[in-house]
Amino acid sequence: MTDTVTDRFLRYVVIDTQSDPTSRSQPSTEKQKVLGHLLVEELLAMGISDAHLDEHGYVYATIPSNTDRQVPVICFCSHMDTAPDFTGTDVKPQIVRNYTGGDIQLPGDPQRIIRVSDNPALRDQIGNDIITTDGTTLLGADDKAGLAEIMTAAQFLVDNPGIEHGTIKLLFTPDEEVGRGADKVDLAKLGAQFAYTVDGETAGHIEDETFSADGVEIAIQGVAIHPGFAKGKMENAVRIAGAIIDRLPMEAAPETTSDREGFIHPTGVTGSMEKATISLIVRDFSEDGLASKEALLESVVKDVMAAYPGSSHAFEIIQQYRNMKAILDRHPQIVDYAMEAIRRAGTAPVRGSIRGGTDGSRLSFMGLPCANLFAGGHAFHSPLEWVSRQDMERGVRTLVELARIWAERS
C-alpha cells in the first residue's frame, strides 16, 4: 500500500460521518462506523493484526515495539466524525495546485470565497497545493486530516523497521464534535501511558491548554392562556427566553472575545407559550473564570424571572471538559518531545492554547495525559474549510519523528 497522505484524506472526506447532538446512541450516527470499518481494513492490510472496531464505534490498533528499550506506550488519536454545524453529505474536494496567492472562489457556490483577509495563514502557502470543498459542504479536515496523517505515519513505521520505536497505540473516536468522543474509551484495553490528539490547526502548533467547559440548560415554565383573554395573566415562555438572551453581555460573547478570554454562548432555543428551553455553553481557561460566568448567567436569569411572578425556571450546569494543562504540566516531556519532533520535521514549533477542546481534554482527566498536535486544517466547521497537502505531510513527518524520539530518550 503506497497511498500518500493526500490519497487517504481524499478517500476519507467523501464518507459522511457527521455526528448528531440530539442522538443518545453511541456512536450518535451509524454512518461513522462506515469510515471506522474502512480504517480497520486498511490497518489490517498494513499488517497491524489487532485492528478492530468496537460496538461503540471506536477503532483500536497497535504498532508493536521494535526495540529492546523500555519505552513508554504512546497513543496517536484522531476523531472520525465531522461537525453538525454544516452538512458533510456529498463532499466534493477540490485541489488548487501550486497556489499563487489571492482569494479562492469555490466552484459549487460562487458566493463562497476563502479570503486571504480572513485566512492570513494562506500567505504561508504560496506554491503549495490547497484542498477545499466546492463550497456546498464542509471539508472534514477536522479531523480527517489527522486520521490521514496518523494512518500514513503508521504505514511508514511498519514499512521502515529501521526506525526504532516503542509500542504505539492508535485510537480513532466517534462523536468528538458533540462532546462525547471519550465517553466509551476503554483505557485499560488501549494500554497507553501518554497520548497525542492530532486535531489542531496551523502546521507546527502544539497545544497543552484548552478551555474548561460547561453546558447550561435553562428550562422555563410560563403561564399559558388564550391570547384574547391574556391581559395581566399570560407569561409567555418564549418571550421570557428572549429577554434572557437579550440580557447576556455582548462583551462576553464568542464574537467579541479572543486569546484567553472566555465567553457565554447561547446555542439553541426551543419552546412555546407554555414552556421554553435555552441551551448555552460557557467557556474559560480558569475554573474561577468559568464559575464567575455561570454565576453571572444565573443572576441574569433570576433578574428576568423576577418580572414574571407566575412563572418558574430550572437552571442546570452540565460539566463537559476541563483545561488539560493542569495534567500536562505534571508530564513536561509530552510537549518537549513534540516540539523537538516538529523541529526535526522541518517546522518551527509554536506552543499555545486552544479556544475549544479536544478528546485530549477528557482523556487527560481520565488518566491518559494528552497534548494536541496540529493537523493543518483551517476554517473548521464551515464550507470555507481548507488544508494544504504540504502541511499534512509535515504532520506525518512529525508523528514519525515523535515515535523515534520517545525511543531515543527512554
N, C-alpha and C positions, 0 to 999 in steps of 0.2 A: 504494500500500500504506500503510494508515494504522494498522497494528496498534500497540497500546501495548506497553510492556514486559511488562505482565501477560498480555496476549493471547499474546505469544510464549512466555513462561515456561510458561503452562498447556499450550500446544501441545507444548513440548519435553519436559516432565516425564512425559508419558504414554508416551513412547517408551523402552523398556527398553534401556539402554546399559551395563549392569553389566559391568565388566571381570573377568577371570579370572586370578588369580595363578599358577595351575597350567599355563596355556597357554603355549606357546613361540612362538605365531604373533604377527604384528604386523599389525593390532591383535589383541589377545588374544581378542576375540569379534567375529564378523562383524556382529552387530546394532548395534554402534557406528556402522557405516557407514550405517545407515538414517537416523540423525539427520544424519550428515555430508552425505548426498545432499539432505536437506531444506534444510539451511543453504545449500548451494550454489544450489539452486533459488531460494531467497529472495534471495540476494545478486545472482544474475543478474537477477531481476525488479526489483531496485533500480537496475539499470544498471551494476553492478560487473562488468565483462565478463570479467575474468581469473579469476573464482572457480572453483575446481576441487577435487576430492577425489582425492588420490593413492592409489597402491596400498597404502600403509601405513596409510591411514585418517586422514590429516591434511588439513584444509581450509586452503587458502591463498587470499587475496584482497587486492586493492589498491584503496584510495580514492586517486585521483590528487591531486597537489598542485593548488591553485587560486591559487597566489601566485608572484610572481617572486623572492621571498626565497629564500635558500639555507637551507632548514630541514632539520635532521637528520630522517632517516626513522625514525619510531617505530612500534612494533607493540603492538597490544592482543591479548592471548592468554587463552583460557579452555579448559578441558578438557571433553570431551563425555561421558566415562564417569562412572558412579556407582560407589560403593564396594562391594566384595564382602562387607562386614560384615553387610549386611541386605538382604533382597530388594528389587529395584526393578521387579518384574514387576506389571503391572496397577495402576499408581499411580492413586489416586482423590483428586485435590486438592480441598480444601475451603477456602472463604473465609469467615473470621469478619469480617464488615463492621462498621466503626465499633466496634472493640474497646473495651469499657468497663472492662477490668481483670479480675483474677482468673485462676484456673486455667482451662485449656482442655481439656475432655474430648473425646477423639476418638471419633467415632461407630462406626467399624468394630470397635473393641476398647475397650469402656468402662474396662478396666483400665489403659489407657494415657492418661496425663494430663500435659499440658505445664504444669508447676507454676511459678508465679512464683518460688518459693523456689529452684528450680534454674535459672531463666532470668530473672535480675534485669533483663535488657535489656527484658523485656516492660513494665516500668514506664515506659519512654520511648515506648511505642507506643499510649497511650490516644488513641482517635479514629481510629487507623489501621486498615487492612484487613490482617488476618493470614492468610497462606496456609499450610495444613498438609496432611498426608495424612489418611486416615480411620483411621490407626493400624495398618494391616496391612502397610505398606511404608515404606521411606524416601521422602522427597520428591524429592530430587535437586537441591535448591537449590545444593548443592556438586556441579557448578558450573554448573548450567543457569541460575541467576540471573545469573552472569557472562556466559554466552552471550547471554541475552536482552538484557542491558544493552549489550553491545557491538553486537549486531545493531540495536538500536533507535537507538543513537548513530550508527551508520553510516548508517541511513536518514535521520536528522535532518541529518547533514552533507551527504549527497547532495541532499536537498531544499532546503537552505538555502545556496546557493553564496556568499551574502554573508558567511558565516563563513570568514575566511581561515585556511587550514591548509596544512601541508606534506603530503608523501606519507605515508599511513598504511597500514600492513600489518596484516592480520587473520590470526591463526593459531589454529585450533581443533584440539586434540590429543586422541588416544585414550590410554587406559591410564595416565593420571596417577596414579590411585588404586592401581595396582600397581607404581609406581616406574619406569615405562618411558615416560613421556609425552614425553620429549625424545630418546629413543633414535634415532629416524629423521628428526628435523627436518633439513631441507635449509636451512641458514642462508644459503648463497650464493643460493639461489633466493628466500628470504624477503627478503634485502637490507635488513634493518633495522639501525640503529645502537644504538638503545635500545628498551627494551620495558617493558610492564607486564602482569603477570598480574592478572586480575580474579577473585580466588579467595579473598578474605578474608572476615571475619565482619562485625563491627559497623560500621554506617554511619559514615563519617568516618575510619576507620582506614587507615593505610598502614604497611606493614611493610618494613623494609630488612634484616632479620636473620632467619635460620632456624636450626634445629638443624643441626649436622653429623651425618651419619647413616651407620651401617653395619649390615649384616646379619651374623649369625653362624650358621653351621651346624655342629652337633656331631654327628658320626656315631660310634656306639658299637657295637663288636663284642663281644658277650658269649660265654659258654660255655653251649651248649645241651646238655641231656641229659634223658632220661626222668625226670619228677619222682619216680617211685617209687625211683629209684636216684641221686638228686641230692645227697645229703648230702656236703658237703665238695668237691663237684665243680661244681655249677651256678653260673653267674654270670649272672643274669637281666638282659638289657639293658634291659628295661622298668623294672625296679627301680632300676638304675643311673641311668637318665634321671630317674626320680622323685626320687632322692637329690640329684642336681644341682639340679633345680628347687627342691627344698625348701631348699637351702643359699643360694639367691640372697637378698641382703639386702633386706628389705622397705623399708628407708629409701631404696632406690634403685629403687623401682618406680614406674610411672606413677601409680598410685592414691595414692601418698604424697608426690609431688613437685609443684612448681608454679613459676611465674615462670621463673627462669633455671636451675633445677635440671634436670639430665639424668636418664636412667634406663636400666635394663636390663630388657627386657620379653620373656618367652617368648611366642611367637605360635603355636606348634604343636609337638606331639609325636606321633610315629608309631613303631610298632615291634612287635617280637615278642620272644620269649625270646632269640633269637639276635642280632638287630640292632635298633637304635633310633636315631632321629634327633630332635634338638631344634632348632627354628628360633627365633631370637631377633632382636630389633632393639635396637641401642644408640644412644642419643641424648645429645648435649651441645652447648652453644653454642661450646665451645672445642675445639681439636684435642687439647690436653693432657688435658682432661676426658674426651674420647672414648677416648683411649689408656689412661688410668688405669682406666676402667670395663672396657675389654676385657681389660686385664691382671688385674683382679680376677676377672672371669668365668673366665679361663683358669686362674687359681690355684684357684678352686673346683672346676673340672673335674679338675685334677690331684690335688687332695686326695681327692676322692671316688674317683677311679680307683685310687688307691694301695691301697684296701681290696679291690680286685678284680684280683689279680696275673695272672690268666689272660686278662683282657680288654684290649682296646686301644681307642683313640679317634682321631679326626681332628678338628681344630679349624680351621675356615675362616672368615676375615673377608672379607666382600664389601662393597666401598665402594659407597654408594648416592648420597649428595649431600653437599655441603659448605655451610657458612654463607656466604650470598651477600654479607654485609656487607663482607667483605674486598674484593670487587669494587666494590660500590656506593659505598663511601667514596671511591673514585677519581673518581666522577662525581656530585657532590652535587646537580647541577641536576635529576637524575631525581626525587629526593624533594622538593626545593624546589618544583619546578613542580607536582608532585602536591598538595602541601599548599596551594598557592595556588589550584589548581583546586577543591579540596574547599571552601575558604573561599568562593569565588565561587558554588559550588553551594548555599551556604546552610547549611553544616555546619562545626562546629569540627573541625579536623584533629587526629588523635591518631597519633603516630608510635610504633611498637612493634616487638616481636619475635613470631615465630610459634613455638609449640611444635609444630613439624612442618616440612613443607617444601612447596614448590610446584614446578611446572615451572620457575619463575624461578630456583630454586637451581641446577639443572643448566644452564639456558640461560646464566646469568651466567658460569659457568666454561667454557662452550663458546665464549664470545666475544661474547655478547649481554647486556650488563648489564640486569638486570630486577628491578624492585621489585614489590611485591604490593599491589593496591588492594582495598578492601572490595567484596563483592558483596551483603552484607546478610543472609546466611543464618545460622542458629543451630542448635545441637544436631545437627551434621553426623553422617552415617553411622548414623542411628537413625530409628525410626518417630516420634520426637518432634521431628523437624526442622521448622523454620518460617522464614518470611521475610515481611517486610511489603511491600506494594505501594509505599508511600511511600519506603522505603529503596532499592528497586530504581530508582525514579525519580530519587533523589539520585545513584545510580550512573551513570545515563545523563547527567545534567547534568554530573557530574564529568568524564566522558570527553570530552564536547563542549568544556568549558572547557579541558581539558588540551590538546586539539588546537589550540585558539586560542592558548594561552599559548606553546607551542613555536614558533608562527609569530611571535607578538609579540616574543619575546625572541631571535630569530635575526638 
